Amino acid sequence: MSVYRAARAHVQVMLLVTALGALFVIAVDALLGHSTWAFAIVIVVLIALNTRIWRYDCPKCGSNLFMRGALPLPWPNARCSDCGTDLTAD
């Protein structure tokens, strides 16, 4: 599996967990009338899961796939922003 496909899979997992987290907060709010703790739990889980983002680096130069210069974006680069390597190739 290419590093780009692995990073893209990470994005899809994060989108799924975000959607499930939103449903969890809505369900807790409907059942208990407040969702402060549920929201805090979801935020901690999302931050913990998103620490994997730092594993997806260009194999040639080590640049992170989610960084465009100093700007982090939610979708990985298909081509390295530093050295231009095609990251979709296996």
N, C-alpha and C positions, 0 to 999 in steps of 0.2 A: 504494500500500500504506500502510495506517495505521501510525502509530508503534507501536501496540500489537501489530499483526500482525508487524512487524519484530522487536520485542522478544521475542515468543513464538517466532519462528523462531530467534532467538539461543539461547533456552532449549533448544529441540529439538536444535540443533547441539551445545550443551554436553553434553546427555544422551548423545548418540551418541558424542561424543569421550570422555566418561567411561567408557562401556561398552567402547569399543575400547581405551582405556588400561588398563582392568582386564584385558582379555583379553591385551594385550601383556605386562603384568607377570606374569600366570599362565604364559604361554608361555615367557618368559625364565626364570622360576623353574624350570619343568619341564626346560628344556634345559640350563641352567647350574648349577642348584642354589642360586642366590641371585639376588635381584632388586632389590638396593639401587639400582643405577644406573638400571635400567629404571623404577623407581618415581620416582626423581628427575627423569628425563626427562619422564615423564607429568605430574608436578606442574608443571614449568616450562611445558610446552605448555598445560596447563589455565589457568594463571595468565595466560599471554600471550594466549590466546584470550578470556579473560574480561575483558580490558581494554576490549573493545567495549561492555561494560555501561554505561559512562559516556556513550555516544552517544545513549541512548534517554531523551530528556527531553520533558516536556510542551511542545508548541509555543506555548502561551499564557503560561505562567509560568516554564518552565525547570526544574521539579521533576523529578527522576529517577523513572522508572517503577518501579524496583526498590526504592525507599526508602519506608518507612512511618514517617515522622518520622525518628528517628535509627537505625531498625532496617532493615537491608537484608534482603530476602526473595528467594527464588529464582524467584518468579513475578511478572511485571509487573502493575501496576495497570491495570484497564480504565477506571477513572475516576481522574483526578488527585487525589492525596491533599491537595493544597494548594488548588487553585482549583475542583475539581469538574468539569473539562472531560471530556467523553466522548472517550476516546482510541481507541475502536474505529472511529470514523467516518473514512472516507477523505478 
